[in-house]
Amino acid sequence: MRSEKELDFLENHIPNLASSAVQKAYIDALSSGNSVMEAIDGEIFEIFPDGTRKLIKTIFADIDVSKNKKIFIK
C-alpha cells in the first residue's frame, strides 16, 4: 500500500505523463504512415507523415467556461 506522500507525488506528475503520452502517440501515428489531426490557431489541420498540412476546418476560438456554467454555440 502506498503512503499519502507517495500518492501526492505521483498525482503531481500526471500532467507531465499525459503530455508525454500524447506526444508519443502523435509521433507513433506519423511514424506508422498515418496522418493526425491538430488544432492550430483556430484551425483544424490534417498533418501527414511528410510534414505537409491540409486545412480541414476553421474553428471557434477557445472559450473560458467556469464550473457549472452552460454555454450554447450555434
DSSP file (Angstrom, degrees, kcal/mol; ACC not computed):
  #  RESIDUE AA STRUCTURE BP1 BP2  ACC     N-H-->O    O-->H-N    N-H-->O    O-->H-N    TCO  KAPPA ALPHA  PHI   PSI    X-CA   Y-CA   Z-CA
    1    1 A M              0   0    0      0, 0.0     2,-0.2     0, 0.0     0, 0.0   0.000 360.0 360.0 360.0 137.2    0.0    0.0    0.0
    2    2 A R        -     0   0    0      1,-0.1     2,-0.1     2,-0.0     0, 0.0  -0.562 360.0-119.0 -87.7 148.8    1.3    3.4   -0.9
    3    3 A S     >  -     0   0    0     -2,-0.2     4,-2.3     1,-0.1     5,-0.2  -0.354  26.5-109.3 -79.1 165.0    1.6    6.3    1.5
    4    4 A E  H  > S+     0   0    0      1,-0.2     4,-2.5     2,-0.2     5,-0.2   0.873 120.7  55.1 -60.2 -38.2   -0.2    9.6    1.1
    5    5 A K  H  > S+     0   0    0      2,-0.2     4,-2.1     1,-0.2    -1,-0.2   0.904 108.0  48.1 -63.5 -42.5    3.1   11.3    0.3
    6    6 A E  H  > S+     0   0    0      2,-0.2     4,-2.4     1,-0.2    -2,-0.2   0.915 111.9  49.5 -64.3 -43.6    3.8    8.8   -2.5
    7    7 A L  H  X S+     0   0    0     -4,-2.3     4,-2.8     2,-0.2    -2,-0.2   0.905 110.3  50.4 -63.1 -42.1    0.3    9.2   -3.9
    8    8 A D  H  X S+     0   0    0     -4,-2.5     4,-1.9     2,-0.2    -1,-0.2   0.914 110.1  50.9 -61.3 -42.8    0.6   13.0   -3.8
    9    9 A F  H  X S+     0   0    0     -4,-2.1     4,-0.6     2,-0.2    -2,-0.2   0.936 112.9  45.0 -60.1 -48.1    4.0   12.8   -5.6
   10   10 A L  H >< S+     0   0    0     -4,-2.4     3,-1.1     1,-0.2     4,-0.4   0.906 111.1  53.2 -64.1 -42.5    2.5   10.6   -8.4
   11   11 A E  H >< S+     0   0    0     -4,-2.8     3,-1.0     1,-0.3    -1,-0.2   0.848 103.2  57.9 -62.5 -34.3   -0.6   12.7   -8.8
   12   12 A N  H 3< S+     0   0    0     -4,-1.9     4,-0.3     1,-0.2    -1,-0.3   0.711 106.1  50.5 -68.6 -19.2    1.6   15.8   -9.2
   13   13 A H  T <X S+     0   0    0     -3,-1.1     4,-2.4    -4,-0.6    -1,-0.2   0.454  81.3  94.9 -98.1  -1.8    3.3   14.1  -12.2
   14   14 A I  H <> S+     0   0    0     -3,-1.0     4,-2.9    -4,-0.4     5,-0.2   0.911  82.2  52.8 -58.7 -45.4    0.1   13.1  -14.1
   15   15 A P  H  > S+     0   0    0      0, 0.0     4,-2.3     0, 0.0    -1,-0.2   0.917 112.1  45.7 -59.1 -41.1    0.0   16.2  -16.3
   16   16 A N  H  > S+     0   0    0     -4,-0.3     4,-2.2     2,-0.2    -2,-0.2   0.904 113.7  48.8 -66.6 -41.0    3.6   15.6  -17.4
   17   17 A L  H  X S+     0   0    0     -4,-2.4     4,-2.2     2,-0.2    -1,-0.2   0.907 112.0  49.0 -65.1 -41.2    3.0   11.9  -18.0
   18   18 A A  H  X S+     0   0    0     -4,-2.9     4,-2.2    -5,-0.2    -2,-0.2   0.915 110.6  50.4 -64.9 -42.9   -0.2   12.7  -20.0
   19   19 A S  H  X S+     0   0    0     -4,-2.3     4,-2.3    -5,-0.2    -2,-0.2   0.914 111.1  48.7 -61.3 -43.6    1.7   15.2  -22.1
   20   20 A S  H  X S+     0   0    0     -4,-2.2     4,-2.3     1,-0.2    -1,-0.2   0.887 110.1  52.0 -63.5 -39.4    4.4   12.7  -22.9
   21   21 A A  H  X S+     0   0    0     -4,-2.2     4,-2.3     2,-0.2    -1,-0.2   0.893 109.7  48.9 -65.4 -39.7    1.9   10.0  -23.8
   22   22 A V  H  X S+     0   0    0     -4,-2.2     4,-2.3     2,-0.2    -2,-0.2   0.920 111.7  49.1 -66.1 -43.6    0.1   12.4  -26.2
   23   23 A Q  H  X S+     0   0    0     -4,-2.3     4,-2.3     1,-0.2    -2,-0.2   0.903 111.7  49.3 -61.8 -41.2    3.4   13.3  -27.9
   24   24 A K  H  X S+     0   0    0     -4,-2.3     4,-2.9     1,-0.2    -2,-0.2   0.919 110.8  49.2 -65.3 -43.1    4.4    9.7  -28.2
   25   25 A A  H  X S+     0   0    0     -4,-2.3     4,-2.4     2,-0.2    -1,-0.2   0.890 110.4  52.1 -63.0 -38.9    1.1    8.7  -29.8
   26   26 A Y  H  X S+     0   0    0     -4,-2.3     4,-2.0     2,-0.2    -2,-0.2   0.943 114.1  41.8 -61.2 -50.2    1.4   11.7  -32.2
   27   27 A I  H  X S+     0   0    0     -4,-2.3     4,-2.8     1,-0.2    -2,-0.2   0.898 113.6  53.0 -66.0 -41.8    4.9   10.5  -33.3
   28   28 A D  H  X S+     0   0    0     -4,-2.9     4,-1.5     2,-0.2     6,-0.2   0.905 108.8  50.3 -60.7 -41.9    3.9    6.9  -33.4
   29   29 A A  H  <>S+     0   0    0     -4,-2.4     5,-2.1     1,-0.2     3,-0.2   0.938 114.4  43.0 -63.2 -47.1    0.9    7.7  -35.7
   30   30 A L  H ><5S+     0   0    0     -4,-2.0     3,-1.6     1,-0.2    -2,-0.2   0.896 111.6  55.2 -65.6 -39.5    3.0    9.6  -38.1
   31   31 A S  H 3<5S+     0   0    0     -4,-2.8    -1,-0.2     1,-0.3    -2,-0.2   0.791 104.0  54.9 -64.7 -27.7    5.8    7.0  -38.0
   32   32 A S  T 3<5S-     0   0    0     -4,-1.5    -1,-0.3    -3,-0.2    -2,-0.2   0.361 125.1-101.0 -89.1   7.0    3.4    4.3  -39.0
   33   33 A G  T < 5S+     0   0    0     -3,-1.6     2,-0.2     1,-0.3    -3,-0.2   0.518  81.9 126.3  91.4   4.9    2.3    6.2  -42.1
   34   34 A N      < -     0   0    0     -5,-2.1    -1,-0.3    -6,-0.2     2,-0.2  -0.581  55.2-125.2 -93.8 158.5   -0.9    7.7  -40.7
   35   35 A S        -     0   0    0     -2,-0.2     2,-0.3    13,-0.1    13,-0.2  -0.578  21.0-149.8 -93.4 164.9   -2.0   11.3  -40.6
   36   36 A V  E     -A   47   0A   0     11,-2.2    11,-3.6    -2,-0.2     2,-0.4  -0.937  10.8-126.5-131.6 155.9   -3.1   13.1  -37.5
   37   37 A M  E     +A   46   0A   0     -2,-0.3     2,-0.4     9,-0.2     9,-0.2  -0.839  29.7 178.8-101.5 140.9   -5.5   16.0  -36.8
   38   38 A E  E     -A   45   0A   0      7,-2.4     7,-2.9    -2,-0.4     2,-0.6  -0.993  26.4-135.8-145.9 135.3   -4.3   19.0  -34.9
   39   39 A A  E     +A   44   0A   0     -2,-0.4     2,-0.4     5,-0.2     5,-0.2  -0.818  30.6 174.6 -90.1 122.8   -5.9   22.3  -33.9
   40   40 A I  E >   -A   43   0A   0      3,-3.1     3,-0.9    -2,-0.6    -2,-0.1  -0.975  63.2 -25.6-134.3 117.9   -3.5   25.2  -34.5
   41   41 A D  T 3  S-     0   0    0     -2,-0.4    -1,-0.1     1,-0.3     3,-0.1   0.878 128.2 -41.3  49.3  49.4   -4.5   28.8  -34.1
   42   42 A G  T 3  S+     0   0    0      1,-0.2    17,-2.7    18,-0.1     2,-0.3   0.666 121.3  96.1  78.2  17.0   -8.2   28.3  -34.5
   43   43 A E  E <   -AB  40  58A   0     -3,-0.9    -3,-3.1    15,-0.3     2,-0.5  -0.989  66.2-133.4-137.6 147.8   -8.0   25.9  -37.4
   44   44 A I  E     -AB  39  57A   0     13,-3.5    12,-3.3    -2,-0.3    13,-1.4  -0.895  28.5-173.6-101.8 126.2   -8.0   22.1  -37.7
   45   45 A F  E     -AB  38  55A   0     -7,-2.9    -7,-2.4    -2,-0.5     2,-0.6  -0.889  24.9-136.4-116.7 147.3   -5.3   20.6  -39.9
   46   46 A E  E     -AB  37  54A   0      8,-2.7     8,-2.1    -2,-0.3     2,-0.5  -0.929  26.7-154.8 -96.1 123.5   -4.6   17.1  -41.1
   47   47 A I  E     -AB  36  53A   0    -11,-3.6   -11,-2.2    -2,-0.6     6,-0.2  -0.872   5.8-153.3-104.1 129.3   -0.9   16.6  -40.7
   48   48 A F    >   -     0   0    0      4,-2.6     3,-2.6    -2,-0.5   -13,-0.1  -0.636  29.7-106.3-101.7 159.1    0.8   14.0  -42.9
   49   49 A P  T 3  S+     0   0    0      0, 0.0    -1,-0.1     0, 0.0   -15,-0.1   0.758 119.2  58.1 -56.0 -26.4    4.0   11.9  -42.3
   50   50 A D  T 3  S-     0   0    0      2,-0.1   -20,-0.0     1,-0.0    -3,-0.0   0.449 121.5-106.3 -84.6   2.0    5.9   14.1  -44.8
   51   51 A G  S <  S+     0   0    0     -3,-2.6     2,-0.1     1,-0.3    -1,-0.0   0.325  74.9 136.3  94.6  -7.4    5.1   17.2  -42.7
   52   52 A T        -     0   0    0     -5,-0.1    -4,-2.6     1,-0.0     2,-0.4  -0.387  40.9-146.5 -73.0 154.6    2.5   18.7  -45.1
   53   53 A R  E     -B   47   0A   0     -6,-0.2     2,-0.5    -2,-0.1    -6,-0.2  -0.940   9.8-161.5-124.4 144.2   -0.7   20.1  -43.8
   54   54 A K  E     -B   46   0A   0     -8,-2.1    -8,-2.7    -2,-0.4     2,-0.3  -0.989  24.3-127.3-124.8 122.6   -4.2   20.2  -45.1
   55   55 A L  E     +B   45   0A   0     -2,-0.5   -10,-0.2   -10,-0.2     3,-0.1  -0.530  31.0 173.0 -69.0 125.9   -6.7   22.7  -43.7
   56   56 A I  E     -     0   0A   0    -12,-3.3     2,-0.3     1,-0.3   -11,-0.2   0.825  58.4 -19.7 -99.6 -46.4   -9.8   20.9  -42.7
   57   57 A K  E     -B   44   0A   0    -13,-1.4   -13,-3.5     2,-0.0     2,-0.4  -0.978  51.5-120.6-165.1 145.8  -11.9   23.5  -40.9
   58   58 A T  E     -B   43   0A   0     -2,-0.3   -15,-0.3   -15,-0.2     2,-0.2  -0.799  40.1-164.6 -87.9 135.9  -11.7   26.9  -39.2
   59   59 A I        -     0   0    0    -17,-2.7     2,-0.0    -2,-0.4    -2,-0.0  -0.729  24.1 -86.3-120.1 167.5  -13.0   26.5  -35.6
   60   60 A F        -     0   0    0     -2,-0.2   -18,-0.1     1,-0.1     3,-0.1  -0.337  49.9-102.5 -67.4 151.7  -14.1   28.9  -32.8
   61   61 A A        -     0   0    0      1,-0.2    -1,-0.1   -20,-0.1     0, 0.0  -0.290  54.2 -75.3 -67.1 161.5  -11.6   30.4  -30.5
   62   62 A D        -     0   0    0      1,-0.1     2,-0.5    -2,-0.0    -1,-0.2  -0.279  46.6-150.7 -58.2 143.9  -11.2   28.9  -27.1
   63   63 A I        -     0   0    0     -3,-0.1     2,-0.5     2,-0.0    -1,-0.1  -0.982   8.0-137.5-121.7 123.4  -14.0   29.8  -24.7
   64   64 A D        -     0   0    0     -2,-0.5     2,-0.5     0, 0.0    -2,-0.0  -0.682  25.8-174.6 -78.6 126.9  -13.3   30.0  -21.0
   65   65 A V        -     0   0    0     -2,-0.5     2,-0.1     6,-0.0     3,-0.1  -0.987  16.3-138.5-126.9 125.2  -16.2   28.4  -19.1
   66   66 A S    >   -     0   0    0     -2,-0.5     3,-1.7     1,-0.1     0, 0.0  -0.429  43.9 -75.5 -78.7 159.4  -16.4   28.5  -15.3
   67   67 A K  T 3  S+     0   0    0      1,-0.3    -1,-0.1    -2,-0.1     3,-0.1  -0.218 115.9  10.3 -57.1 138.0  -17.6   25.4  -13.5
   68   68 A N  T 3  S+     0   0    0      1,-0.2     2,-0.4    -3,-0.1    -1,-0.3   0.617  96.2 128.8  67.3  16.1  -21.3   24.6  -13.6
   69   69 A K    <   -     0   0    0     -3,-1.7     2,-0.4     2,-0.0    -1,-0.2  -0.856  48.6-145.4-101.5 137.4  -21.9   27.3  -16.3
   70   70 A K        -     0   0    0     -2,-0.4     2,-0.3    -3,-0.1    -4,-0.1  -0.814  15.4-174.0-101.6 140.6  -23.7   26.3  -19.5
   71   71 A I        -     0   0    0     -2,-0.4     2,-0.4    -6,-0.0    -6,-0.0  -0.953  11.1-150.2-128.5 153.7  -22.9   27.8  -22.9
   72   72 A F        -     0   0    0     -2,-0.3     2,-0.5     2,-0.0    -2,-0.0  -0.989   7.6-166.9-125.9 130.6  -24.7   27.4  -26.2
   73   73 A I              0   0    0     -2,-0.4    -2,-0.0     1,-0.1     0, 0.0  -0.969 360.0 360.0-118.6 128.4  -22.9   27.5  -29.6
   74   74 A K              0   0    0     -2,-0.5    -1,-0.1     0, 0.0    -2,-0.0   0.419 360.0 360.0 -96.1 360.0  -24.9   27.8  -32.8
